[in-house]
Amino acid sequence: MLLENVVATAVAGLAGIVLAIIVMKVLFAMDVLPTVQDNPPFPLRAALVAMLAAVAIGAVAGFLPALAAVRAKVIDALRF
């Protein structure tokens, strides 16, 4: 359960980064932002920090349910 949360948040974080890159490329290709003259650089360090934060949040959010699942008796878990 914990691994599922970590993987899901890592995939979601990666999808968010990719989507942000695509949106910025499309906006500059269509010249939607005429006041911005130069294409801003993509901050790779910020993307890595955001990815690390997403994975950490996924791990913290999945820790308590995983802990409860480990402590539950198997027969009680199957009964409900």
PDB file with one MODEL, atoms N, CA, C and O in Angstrom:
MODEL        1
ATOM      1  N   MET A   1       0.821  -1.175   0.000  1.00  0.00           N
ATOM      2  CA  MET A   1       0.000   0.000   0.000  1.00  0.00           C
ATOM      3  C   MET A   1       0.876   1.254   0.000  1.00  0.00           C
ATOM      4  O   MET A   1       0.570   2.230  -0.685  1.00  0.00           O
ATOM      5  N   LEU A   2       1.947   1.224   0.755  1.00  0.00           N
ATOM      6  CA  LEU A   2       2.849   2.366   0.811  1.00  0.00           C
ATOM      7  C   LEU A   2       3.543   2.556  -0.533  1.00  0.00           C
ATOM      8  O   LEU A   2       3.671   3.680  -1.018  1.00  0.00           O
ATOM      9  N   LEU A   3       3.986   1.467  -1.125  1.00  0.00           N
ATOM     10  CA  LEU A   3       4.657   1.548  -2.420  1.00  0.00           C
ATOM     11  C   LEU A   3       3.709   2.059  -3.502  1.00  0.00           C
ATOM     12  O   LEU A   3       4.122   2.803  -4.392  1.00  0.00           O
ATOM     13  N   GLU A   4       2.449   1.663  -3.428  1.00  0.00           N
ATOM     14  CA  GLU A   4       1.464   2.144  -4.400  1.00  0.00           C
ATOM     15  C   GLU A   4       1.321   3.664  -4.331  1.00  0.00           C
ATOM     16  O   GLU A   4       1.265   4.330  -5.365  1.00  0.00           O
ATOM     17  N   ASN A   5       1.261   4.212  -3.121  1.00  0.00           N
ATOM     18  CA  ASN A   5       1.146   5.656  -2.975  1.00  0.00           C
ATOM     19  C   ASN A   5       2.379   6.378  -3.495  1.00  0.00           C
ATOM     20  O   ASN A   5       2.266   7.414  -4.150  1.00  0.00           O
ATOM     21  N   VAL A   6       3.541   5.842  -3.209  1.00  0.00           N
ATOM     22  CA  VAL A   6       4.780   6.474  -3.664  1.00  0.00           C
ATOM     23  C   VAL A   6       4.854   6.448  -5.187  1.00  0.00           C
ATOM     24  O   VAL A   6       5.200   7.454  -5.806  1.00  0.00           O
ATOM     25  N   VAL A   7       4.536   5.323  -5.786  1.00  0.00           N
ATOM     26  CA  VAL A   7       4.580   5.213  -7.249  1.00  0.00           C
ATOM     27  C   VAL A   7       3.528   6.111  -7.897  1.00  0.00           C
ATOM     28  O   VAL A   7       3.799   6.770  -8.900  1.00  0.00           O
ATOM     29  N   ALA A   8       2.333   6.132  -7.321  1.00  0.00           N
ATOM     30  CA  ALA A   8       1.268   6.965  -7.887  1.00  0.00           C
ATOM     31  C   ALA A   8       1.616   8.444  -7.830  1.00  0.00           C
ATOM     32  O   ALA A   8       1.366   9.173  -8.791  1.00  0.00           O
ATOM     33  N   THR A   9       2.185   8.899  -6.727  1.00  0.00           N
ATOM     34  CA  THR A   9       2.544  10.313  -6.648  1.00  0.00           C
ATOM     35  C   THR A   9       3.747  10.631  -7.521  1.00  0.00           C
ATOM     36  O   THR A   9       3.857  11.746  -8.032  1.00  0.00           O
ATOM     37  N   ALA A  10       4.648   9.680  -7.702  1.00  0.00           N
ATOM     38  CA  ALA A  10       5.776   9.907  -8.604  1.00  0.00           C
ATOM     39  C   ALA A  10       5.289  10.028 -10.054  1.00  0.00           C
ATOM     40  O   ALA A  10       5.754  10.888 -10.803  1.00  0.00           O
ATOM     41  N   VAL A  11       4.367   9.174 -10.431  1.00  0.00           N
ATOM     42  CA  VAL A  11       3.817   9.246 -11.791  1.00  0.00           C
ATOM     43  C   VAL A  11       3.020  10.534 -11.985  1.00  0.00           C
ATOM     44  O   VAL A  11       3.110  11.172 -13.034  1.00  0.00           O
ATOM     45  N   ALA A  12       2.246  10.912 -10.979  1.00  0.00           N
ATOM     46  CA  ALA A  12       1.478  12.157 -11.070  1.00  0.00           C
ATOM     47  C   ALA A  12       2.399  13.368 -11.117  1.00  0.00           C
ATOM     48  O   ALA A  12       2.139  14.309 -11.867  1.00  0.00           O
ATOM     49  N   GLY A  13       3.461  13.360 -10.335  1.00  0.00           N
ATOM     50  CA  GLY A  13       4.423  14.462 -10.377  1.00  0.00           C
ATOM     51  C   GLY A  13       5.109  14.566 -11.725  1.00  0.00           C
ATOM     52  O   GLY A  13       5.289  15.663 -12.252  1.00  0.00           O
ATOM     53  N   LEU A  14       5.490  13.436 -12.281  1.00  0.00           N
ATOM     54  CA  LEU A  14       6.119  13.426 -13.603  1.00  0.00           C
ATOM     55  C   LEU A  14       5.143  13.902 -14.681  1.00  0.00           C
ATOM     56  O   LEU A  14       5.526  14.644 -15.586  1.00  0.00           O
ATOM     57  N   ALA A  15       3.895  13.479 -14.582  1.00  0.00           N
ATOM     58  CA  ALA A  15       2.879  13.920 -15.543  1.00  0.00           C
ATOM     59  C   ALA A  15       2.657  15.425 -15.442  1.00  0.00           C
ATOM     60  O   ALA A  15       2.482  16.093 -16.460  1.00  0.00           O
ATOM     61  N   GLY A  16       2.663  15.960 -14.229  1.00  0.00           N
ATOM     62  CA  GLY A  16       2.501  17.397 -14.044  1.00  0.00           C
ATOM     63  C   GLY A  16       3.652  18.183 -14.640  1.00  0.00           C
ATOM     64  O   GLY A  16       3.435  19.230 -15.250  1.00  0.00           O
ATOM     65  N   ILE A  17       4.863  17.699 -14.476  1.00  0.00           N
ATOM     66  CA  ILE A  17       6.034  18.371 -15.045  1.00  0.00           C
ATOM     67  C   ILE A  17       5.978  18.337 -16.562  1.00  0.00           C
ATOM     68  O   ILE A  17       6.229  19.349 -17.216  1.00  0.00           O
ATOM     69  N   VAL A  18       5.654  17.188 -17.122  1.00  0.00           N
ATOM     70  CA  VAL A  18       5.556  17.057 -18.580  1.00  0.00           C
ATOM     71  C   VAL A  18       4.445  17.952 -19.131  1.00  0.00           C
ATOM     72  O   VAL A  18       4.619  18.595 -20.166  1.00  0.00           O
ATOM     73  N   LEU A  19       3.315  17.993 -18.447  1.00  0.00           N
ATOM     74  CA  LEU A  19       2.209  18.843 -18.876  1.00  0.00           C
ATOM     75  C   LEU A  19       2.593  20.324 -18.838  1.00  0.00           C
ATOM     76  O   LEU A  19       2.228  21.084 -19.735  1.00  0.00           O
ATOM     77  N   ALA A  20       3.321  20.729 -17.811  1.00  0.00           N
ATOM     78  CA  ALA A  20       3.762  22.123 -17.715  1.00  0.00           C
ATOM     79  C   ALA A  20       4.704  22.483 -18.869  1.00  0.00           C
ATOM     80  O   ALA A  20       4.616  23.575 -19.430  1.00  0.00           O
ATOM     81  N   ILE A  21       5.590  21.572 -19.212  1.00  0.00           N
ATOM     82  CA  ILE A  21       6.505  21.823 -20.329  1.00  0.00           C
ATOM     83  C   ILE A  21       5.729  21.934 -21.639  1.00  0.00           C
ATOM     84  O   ILE A  21       5.991  22.828 -22.444  1.00  0.00           O
ATOM     85  N   ILE A  22       4.786  21.040 -21.849  1.00  0.00           N
ATOM     86  CA  ILE A  22       3.996  21.066 -23.087  1.00  0.00           C
ATOM     87  C   ILE A  22       3.175  22.342 -23.190  1.00  0.00           C
ATOM     88  O   ILE A  22       3.114  22.957 -24.255  1.00  0.00           O
ATOM     89  N   VAL A  23       2.541  22.746 -22.090  1.00  0.00           N
ATOM     90  CA  VAL A  23       1.722  23.964 -22.112  1.00  0.00           C
ATOM     91  C   VAL A  23       2.589  25.181 -22.428  1.00  0.00           C
ATOM     92  O   VAL A  23       2.191  26.029 -23.227  1.00  0.00           O
ATOM     93  N   MET A  24       3.758  25.278 -21.818  1.00  0.00           N
ATOM     94  CA  MET A  24       4.633  26.424 -22.095  1.00  0.00           C
ATOM     95  C   MET A  24       5.107  26.422 -23.542  1.00  0.00           C
ATOM     96  O   MET A  24       5.167  27.478 -24.171  1.00  0.00           O
ATOM     97  N   LYS A  25       5.442  25.256 -24.079  1.00  0.00           N
ATOM     98  CA  LYS A  25       5.870  25.179 -25.491  1.00  0.00           C
ATOM     99  C   LYS A  25       4.736  25.603 -26.421  1.00  0.00           C
ATOM    100  O   LYS A  25       4.963  26.323 -27.393  1.00  0.00           O
ATOM    101  N   VAL A  26       3.515  25.157 -26.120  1.00  0.00           N
ATOM    102  CA  VAL A  26       2.370  25.509 -26.966  1.00  0.00           C
ATOM    103  C   VAL A  26       2.066  27.000 -26.878  1.00  0.00           C
ATOM    104  O   VAL A  26       1.786  27.638 -27.892  1.00  0.00           O
ATOM    105  N   LEU A  27       2.120  27.553 -25.675  1.00  0.00           N
ATOM    106  CA  LEU A  27       1.843  28.980 -25.509  1.00  0.00           C
ATOM    107  C   LEU A  27       2.847  29.835 -26.282  1.00  0.00           C
ATOM    108  O   LEU A  27       2.469  30.835 -26.892  1.00  0.00           O
ATOM    109  N   PHE A  28       4.111  29.450 -26.259  1.00  0.00           N
ATOM    110  CA  PHE A  28       5.101  30.232 -26.996  1.00  0.00           C
ATOM    111  C   PHE A  28       5.044  29.963 -28.490  1.00  0.00           C
ATOM    112  O   PHE A  28       5.361  30.853 -29.279  1.00  0.00           O
ATOM    113  N   ALA A  29       4.650  28.761 -28.906  1.00  0.00           N
ATOM    114  CA  ALA A  29       4.532  28.459 -30.333  1.00  0.00           C
ATOM    115  C   ALA A  29       3.358  29.210 -30.953  1.00  0.00           C
ATOM    116  O   ALA A  29       3.427  29.623 -32.110  1.00  0.00           O
ATOM    117  N   MET A  30       2.275  29.389 -30.184  1.00  0.00           N
ATOM    118  CA  MET A  30       1.094  30.085 -30.700  1.00  0.00           C
ATOM    119  C   MET A  30       1.188  31.595 -30.488  1.00  0.00           C
ATOM    120  O   MET A  30       0.309  32.337 -30.927  1.00  0.00           O
ATOM    121  N   ASP A  31       2.239  32.052 -29.821  1.00  0.00           N
ATOM    122  CA  ASP A  31       2.451  33.470 -29.540  1.00  0.00           C
ATOM    123  C   ASP A  31       1.280  34.055 -28.750  1.00  0.00           C
ATOM    124  O   ASP A  31       0.795  35.148 -29.044  1.00  0.00           O
ATOM    125  N   VAL A  32       0.837  33.301 -27.740  1.00  0.00           N
ATOM    126  CA  VAL A  32      -0.266  33.732 -26.887  1.00  0.00           C
ATOM    127  C   VAL A  32       0.206  34.795 -25.905  1.00  0.00           C
ATOM    128  O   VAL A  32      -0.574  35.651 -25.487  1.00  0.00           O
ATOM    129  N   LEU A  33       1.473  34.741 -25.541  1.00  0.00           N
ATOM    130  CA  LEU A  33       2.027  35.675 -24.577  1.00  0.00           C
ATOM    131  C   LEU A  33       2.932  36.684 -25.295  1.00  0.00           C
ATOM    132  O   LEU A  33       4.153  36.531 -25.279  1.00  0.00           O
ATOM    133  N   PRO A  34       2.349  37.710 -25.921  1.00  0.00           N
ATOM    134  CA  PRO A  34       3.166  38.626 -26.710  1.00  0.00           C
ATOM    135  C   PRO A  34       4.075  39.515 -25.861  1.00  0.00           C
ATOM    136  O   PRO A  34       5.062  40.041 -26.376  1.00  0.00           O
ATOM    137  N   THR A  35       3.772  39.694 -24.585  1.00  0.00           N
ATOM    138  CA  THR A  35       4.606  40.568 -23.757  1.00  0.00           C
ATOM    139  C   THR A  35       5.906  39.893 -23.343  1.00  0.00           C
ATOM    140  O   THR A  35       6.865  40.577 -22.986  1.00  0.00           O
ATOM    141  N   VAL A  36       5.959  38.570 -23.382  1.00  0.00           N
ATOM    142  CA  VAL A  36       7.176  37.845 -23.034  1.00  0.00           C
ATOM    143  C   VAL A  36       7.965  37.643 -24.325  1.00  0.00           C
ATOM    144  O   VAL A  36       7.497  37.008 -25.271  1.00  0.00           O
ATOM    145  N   GLN A  37       9.158  38.193 -24.335  1.00  0.00           N
ATOM    146  CA  GLN A  37       9.946  38.148 -25.569  1.00  0.00           C
ATOM    147  C   GLN A  37      10.808  36.901 -25.681  1.00  0.00           C
ATOM    148  O   GLN A  37      10.988  36.363 -26.774  1.00  0.00           O
ATOM    149  N   ASP A  38      11.337  36.444 -24.565  1.00  0.00           N
ATOM    150  CA  ASP A  38      12.206  35.267 -24.587  1.00  0.00           C
ATOM    151  C   ASP A  38      11.512  34.080 -23.930  1.00  0.00           C
ATOM    152  O   ASP A  38      10.752  34.226 -22.973  1.00  0.00           O
ATOM    153  N   ASN A  39      11.794  32.926 -24.463  1.00  0.00           N
ATOM    154  CA  ASN A  39      11.260  31.701 -23.879  1.00  0.00           C
ATOM    155  C   ASN A  39      11.982  31.467 -22.551  1.00  0.00           C
ATOM    156  O   ASN A  39      13.203  31.307 -22.546  1.00  0.00           O
ATOM    157  N   PRO A  40      11.264  31.442 -21.429  1.00  0.00           N
ATOM    158  CA  PRO A  40      11.946  31.258 -20.144  1.00  0.00           C
ATOM    159  C   PRO A  40      12.541  29.855 -20.050  1.00  0.00           C
ATOM    160  O   PRO A  40      11.957  28.895 -20.552  1.00  0.00           O
ATOM    161  N   PRO A  41      13.694  29.738 -19.412  1.00  0.00           N
ATOM    162  CA  PRO A  41      14.300  28.405 -19.276  1.00  0.00           C
ATOM    163  C   PRO A  41      13.504  27.543 -18.310  1.00  0.00           C
ATOM    164  O   PRO A  41      12.840  28.046 -17.403  1.00  0.00           O
ATOM    165  N   PHE A  42      13.582  26.250 -18.521  1.00  0.00           N
ATOM    166  CA  PHE A  42      12.894  25.319 -17.632  1.00  0.00           C
ATOM    167  C   PHE A  42      13.803  25.016 -16.451  1.00  0.00           C
ATOM    168  O   PHE A  42      14.902  24.491 -16.636  1.00  0.00           O
ATOM    169  N   PRO A  43      13.361  25.339 -15.243  1.00  0.00           N
ATOM    170  CA  PRO A  43      14.218  25.109 -14.066  1.00  0.00           C
ATOM    171  C   PRO A  43      14.232  23.632 -13.665  1.00  0.00           C
ATOM    172  O   PRO A  43      13.320  23.156 -12.990  1.00  0.00           O
ATOM    173  N   LEU A  44      15.252  22.930 -14.077  1.00  0.00           N
ATOM    174  CA  LEU A  44      15.361  21.502 -13.799  1.00  0.00           C
ATOM    175  C   LEU A  44      15.453  21.237 -12.294  1.00  0.00           C
ATOM    176  O   LEU A  44      14.896  20.260 -11.794  1.00  0.00           O
ATOM    177  N   ARG A  45      16.150  22.103 -11.588  1.00  0.00           N
ATOM    178  CA  ARG A  45      16.275  21.921 -10.141  1.00  0.00           C
ATOM    179  C   ARG A  45      14.909  22.031  -9.461  1.00  0.00           C
ATOM    180  O   ARG A  45      14.604  21.259  -8.551  1.00  0.00           O
ATOM    181  N   ALA A  46      14.091  22.984  -9.896  1.00  0.00           N
ATOM    182  CA  ALA A  46      12.748  23.135  -9.323  1.00  0.00           C
ATOM    183  C   ALA A  46      11.887  21.915  -9.636  1.00  0.00           C
ATOM    184  O   ALA A  46      11.092  21.489  -8.799  1.00  0.00           O
ATOM    185  N   ALA A  47      12.037  21.355 -10.822  1.00  0.00           N
ATOM    186  CA  ALA A  47      11.277  20.159 -11.188  1.00  0.00           C
ATOM    187  C   ALA A  47      11.693  18.968 -10.320  1.00  0.00           C
ATOM    188  O   ALA A  47      10.846  18.176  -9.907  1.00  0.00           O
ATOM    189  N   LEU A  48      12.979  18.844 -10.046  1.00  0.00           N
ATOM    190  CA  LEU A  48      13.453  17.748  -9.196  1.00  0.00           C
ATOM    191  C   LEU A  48      12.982  17.925  -7.754  1.00  0.00           C
ATOM    192  O   LEU A  48      12.620  16.948  -7.097  1.00  0.00           O
ATOM    193  N   VAL A  49      12.984  19.158  -7.259  1.00  0.00           N
ATOM    194  CA  VAL A  49      12.491  19.412  -5.904  1.00  0.00           C
ATOM    195  C   VAL A  49      10.999  19.111  -5.825  1.00  0.00           C
ATOM    196  O   VAL A  49      10.535  18.533  -4.843  1.00  0.00           O
ATOM    197  N   ALA A  50      10.242  19.500  -6.857  1.00  0.00           N
ATOM    198  CA  ALA A  50       8.804  19.221  -6.884  1.00  0.00           C
ATOM    199  C   ALA A  50       8.542  17.714  -6.938  1.00  0.00           C
ATOM    200  O   ALA A  50       7.616  17.217  -6.297  1.00  0.00           O
ATOM    201  N   MET A  51       9.345  17.008  -7.692  1.00  0.00           N
ATOM    202  CA  MET A  51       9.195  15.561  -7.785  1.00  0.00           C
ATOM    203  C   MET A  51       9.506  14.893  -6.441  1.00  0.00           C
ATOM    204  O   MET A  51       8.798  13.980  -6.017  1.00  0.00           O
ATOM    205  N   LEU A  52      10.558  15.353  -5.784  1.00  0.00           N
ATOM    206  CA  LEU A  52      10.910  14.835  -4.471  1.00  0.00           C
ATOM    207  C   LEU A  52       9.815  15.133  -3.451  1.00  0.00           C
ATOM    208  O   LEU A  52       9.495  14.289  -2.613  1.00  0.00           O
ATOM    209  N   ALA A  53       9.247  16.328  -3.522  1.00  0.00           N
ATOM    210  CA  ALA A  53       8.155  16.690  -2.606  1.00  0.00           C
ATOM    211  C   ALA A  53       6.926  15.815  -2.854  1.00  0.00           C
ATOM    212  O   ALA A  53       6.268  15.387  -1.905  1.00  0.00           O
ATOM    213  N   ALA A  54       6.615  15.549  -4.119  1.00  0.00           N
ATOM    214  CA  ALA A  54       5.460  14.704  -4.435  1.00  0.00           C
ATOM    215  C   ALA A  54       5.651  13.290  -3.898  1.00  0.00           C
ATOM    216  O   ALA A  54       4.723  12.704  -3.342  1.00  0.00           O
ATOM    217  N   VAL A  55       6.827  12.755  -4.059  1.00  0.00           N
ATOM    218  CA  VAL A  55       7.099  11.399  -3.567  1.00  0.00           C
ATOM    219  C   VAL A  55       7.080  11.368  -2.043  1.00  0.00           C
ATOM    220  O   VAL A  55       6.574  10.415  -1.449  1.00  0.00           O
ATOM    221  N   ALA A  56       7.621  12.393  -1.410  1.00  0.00           N
ATOM    222  CA  ALA A  56       7.620  12.445   0.055  1.00  0.00           C
ATOM    223  C   ALA A  56       6.197  12.557   0.596  1.00  0.00           C
ATOM    224  O   ALA A  56       5.854  11.899   1.578  1.00  0.00           O
ATOM    225  N   ILE A  57       5.380  13.374  -0.029  1.00  0.00           N
ATOM    226  CA  ILE A  57       3.989  13.519   0.394  1.00  0.00           C
ATOM    227  C   ILE A  57       3.237  12.205   0.196  1.00  0.00           C
ATOM    228  O   ILE A  57       2.426  11.824   1.041  1.00  0.00           O
ATOM    229  N   GLY A  58       3.497  11.515  -0.905  1.00  0.00           N
ATOM    230  CA  GLY A  58       2.870  10.215  -1.137  1.00  0.00           C
ATOM    231  C   GLY A  58       3.281   9.193  -0.094  1.00  0.00           C
ATOM    232  O   GLY A  58       2.465   8.378   0.335  1.00  0.00           O
ATOM    233  N   ALA A  59       4.543   9.232   0.316  1.00  0.00           N
ATOM    234  CA  ALA A  59       5.009   8.301   1.337  1.00  0.00           C
ATOM    235  C   ALA A  59       4.373   8.605   2.685  1.00  0.00           C
ATOM    236  O   ALA A  59       3.960   7.692   3.400  1.00  0.00           O
ATOM    237  N   VAL A  60       4.294   9.871   3.031  1.00  0.00           N
ATOM    238  CA  VAL A  60       3.682  10.248   4.309  1.00  0.00           C
ATOM    239  C   VAL A  60       2.194   9.929   4.303  1.00  0.00           C
ATOM    240  O   VAL A  60       1.661   9.436   5.297  1.00  0.00           O
ATOM    241  N   ALA A  61       1.519  10.207   3.190  1.00  0.00           N
ATOM    242  CA  ALA A  61       0.081   9.950   3.106  1.00  0.00           C
ATOM    243  C   ALA A  61      -0.239   8.452   3.119  1.00  0.00           C
ATOM    244  O   ALA A  61      -1.314   8.054   3.567  1.00  0.00           O
ATOM    245  N   GLY A  62       0.665   7.640   2.643  1.00  0.00           N
ATOM    246  CA  GLY A  62       0.411   6.201   2.616  1.00  0.00           C
ATOM    247  C   GLY A  62       0.921   5.459   3.836  1.00  0.00           C
ATOM    248  O   GLY A  62       0.642   4.272   3.999  1.00  0.00           O
ATOM    249  N   PHE A  63       1.665   6.142   4.694  1.00  0.00           N
ATOM    250  CA  PHE A  63       2.268   5.458   5.839  1.00  0.00           C
ATOM    251  C   PHE A  63       1.220   4.987   6.853  1.00  0.00           C
ATOM    252  O   PHE A  63       1.261   3.830   7.273  1.00  0.00           O
ATOM    253  N   LEU A  64       0.302   5.835   7.246  1.00  0.00           N
ATOM    254  CA  LEU A  64      -0.686   5.453   8.262  1.00  0.00           C
ATOM    255  C   LEU A  64      -1.622   4.338   7.791  1.00  0.00           C
ATOM    256  O   LEU A  64      -1.848   3.391   8.546  1.00  0.00           O
ATOM    257  N   PRO A  65      -2.180   4.409   6.564  1.00  0.00           N
ATOM    258  CA  PRO A  65      -2.990   3.266   6.117  1.00  0.00           C
ATOM    259  C   PRO A  65      -2.189   1.966   6.010  1.00  0.00           C
ATOM    260  O   PRO A  65      -2.706   0.886   6.299  1.00  0.00           O
ATOM    261  N   ALA A  66      -0.929   2.076   5.595  1.00  0.00           N
ATOM    262  CA  ALA A  66      -0.092   0.878   5.503  1.00  0.00           C
ATOM    263  C   ALA A  66       0.196   0.317   6.889  1.00  0.00           C
ATOM    264  O   ALA A  66       0.213  -0.899   7.084  1.00  0.00           O
ATOM    265  N   LEU A  67       0.419   1.197   7.838  1.00  0.00           N
ATOM    266  CA  LEU A  67       0.660   0.764   9.203  1.00  0.00           C
ATOM    267  C   LEU A  67      -0.574   0.078   9.785  1.00  0.00           C
ATOM    268  O   LEU A  67      -0.459  -0.941  10.466  1.00  0.00           O
ATOM    269  N   ALA A  68      -1.739   0.632   9.520  1.00  0.00           N
ATOM    270  CA  ALA A  68      -2.980   0.019   9.995  1.00  0.00           C
ATOM    271  C   ALA A  68      -3.209  -1.339   9.328  1.00  0.00           C
ATOM    272  O   ALA A  68      -3.704  -2.269   9.965  1.00  0.00           O
ATOM    273  N   ALA A  69      -2.855  -1.450   8.061  1.00  0.00           N
ATOM    274  CA  ALA A  69      -3.030  -2.717   7.348  1.00  0.00           C
ATOM    275  C   ALA A  69      -2.085  -3.795   7.882  1.00  0.00           C
ATOM    276  O   ALA A  69      -2.452  -4.968   7.948  1.00  0.00           O
ATOM    277  N   VAL A  70      -0.892  -3.403   8.257  1.00  0.00           N
ATOM    278  CA  VAL A  70       0.068  -4.366   8.788  1.00  0.00           C
ATOM    279  C   VAL A  70      -0.369  -4.859  10.162  1.00  0.00           C
ATOM    280  O   VAL A  70      -0.181  -6.030  10.494  1.00  0.00           O
ATOM    281  N   ARG A  71      -0.945  -3.977  10.951  1.00  0.00           N
ATOM    282  CA  ARG A  71      -1.336  -4.345  12.315  1.00  0.00           C
ATOM    283  C   ARG A  71      -2.650  -5.122  12.377  1.00  0.00           C
ATOM    284  O   ARG A  71      -2.936  -5.757  13.393  1.00  0.00           O
ATOM    285  N   ALA A  72      -3.444  -5.088  11.328  1.00  0.00           N
ATOM    286  CA  ALA A  72      -4.739  -5.778  11.346  1.00  0.00           C
ATOM    287  C   ALA A  72      -4.530  -7.286  11.187  1.00  0.00           C
ATOM    288  O   ALA A  72      -3.618  -7.738  10.494  1.00  0.00           O
ATOM    289  N   LYS A  73      -5.382  -8.030  11.833  1.00  0.00           N
ATOM    290  CA  LYS A  73      -5.344  -9.490  11.673  1.00  0.00           C
ATOM    291  C   LYS A  73      -5.953  -9.838  10.324  1.00  0.00           C
ATOM    292  O   LYS A  73      -6.899  -9.195   9.869  1.00  0.00           O
ATOM    293  N   VAL A  74      -5.409 -10.843   9.706  1.00  0.00           N
ATOM    294  CA  VAL A  74      -5.845 -11.209   8.356  1.00  0.00           C
ATOM    295  C   VAL A  74      -7.301 -11.639   8.346  1.00  0.00           C
ATOM    296  O   VAL A  74      -8.047 -11.257   7.444  1.00  0.00           O
ATOM    297  N   ILE A  75      -7.713 -12.409   9.307  1.00  0.00           N
ATOM    298  CA  ILE A  75      -9.098 -12.901   9.328  1.00  0.00           C
ATOM    299  C   ILE A  75     -10.089 -11.750   9.513  1.00  0.00           C
ATOM    300  O   ILE A  75     -11.178 -11.772   8.939  1.00  0.00           O
ATOM    301  N   ASP A  76      -9.719 -10.744  10.314  1.00  0.00           N
ATOM    302  CA  ASP A  76     -10.595  -9.583  10.495  1.00  0.00           C
ATOM    303  C   ASP A  76     -10.655  -8.747   9.236  1.00  0.00           C
ATOM    304  O   ASP A  76     -11.712  -8.208   8.907  1.00  0.00           O
ATOM    305  N   ALA A  77      -9.554  -8.626   8.527  1.00  0.00           N
ATOM    306  CA  ALA A  77      -9.540  -7.866   7.285  1.00  0.00           C
ATOM    307  C   ALA A  77     -10.388  -8.542   6.215  1.00  0.00           C
ATOM    308  O   ALA A  77     -11.053  -7.861   5.435  1.00  0.00           O
ATOM    309  N   LEU A  78     -10.373  -9.861   6.168  1.00  0.00           N
ATOM    310  CA  LEU A  78     -11.175 -10.593   5.187  1.00  0.00           C
ATOM    311  C   LEU A  78     -12.670 -10.561   5.530  1.00  0.00           C
ATOM    312  O   LEU A  78     -13.518 -10.624   4.640  1.00  0.00           O
ATOM    313  N   ARG A  79     -12.976 -10.466   6.792  1.00  0.00           N
ATOM    314  CA  ARG A  79     -14.354 -10.464   7.225  1.00  0.00           C
ATOM    315  C   ARG A  79     -15.078  -9.181   6.806  1.00  0.00           C
ATOM    316  O   ARG A  79     -16.268  -9.233   6.494  1.00  0.00           O
ATOM    317  N   PHE A  80     -14.401  -8.044   6.789  1.00  0.00           N
ATOM    318  CA  PHE A  80     -15.053  -6.759   6.486  1.00  0.00           C
ATOM    319  C   PHE A  80     -14.859  -6.358   5.085  1.00  0.00           C
ATOM    320  O   PHE A  80     -15.344  -5.305   4.672  1.00  0.00           O
TER     321      PHE A  80
ENDMDL
END
